[in-house]
Amino acid sequence: MAELEKAFLETEDGTRVPCLYNPETLSIGRRNNWVSNPMPGKGVPTLQYAGASSGWMALDLIFDTTDVGTAVTAHTGKILGLMEVDPSLPGSDETTNNARPPTVTFHWGDLHSFKAVVQDLRLTFTYFSSTGVPLRAQLHLELMQYERSNAFGPQNPTSGTPNPSRVHRVQPGETLDRISARYYGDATRWRVLASANGLEDPLAIKAGALLDIPRLEA
């Protein structure tokens, strides 16, 4: 039986914020902007393209700690923290009002979102202990695209490409041949990983790095 993939949010410094339960649905949207310049005495004008807006992604998450009786805020608080300004981030400077919250990327198995920021968050506590400890919560999260990305586009694993890829985070002590054996059942396939990730030196992979794991043709 295949291992259940757990969804998580990853901040730009590599910190993982896990989702206790995977979402049931995801909503993704984009908008192109068009303008019309009507002229007196003229018919319907031709629209003019005015550029694209950032994409967005919305999901609903459930957090439940009734099995252990601890406050569910230990989990929801981590996601709330993604909206807080972090002056340690590159380019941040509180003295010039340039500090910002971190960017995040949503991961769930083969699905990886664009780099985004938390635009909107709505948290509802739905169950409490007899002493008032919140044990269950529903969280609606809306992410806005931070920069240009191919996520959900032609090169994304969810788009139906013939050979979609997965992503693996390198663990301490791992080597390409061990990673190859894990995903392909064949340690000699490490050259596929080296080629896919542009690695000239297969021994130079660092712990914490993300590697694309292409699916092999049948």
Order of alpha helices (4+ residues) and beta strands (2+ residues): beta-beta-beta-beta-beta-beta-alpha-beta-beta-beta-beta-beta-alpha-alpha-beta
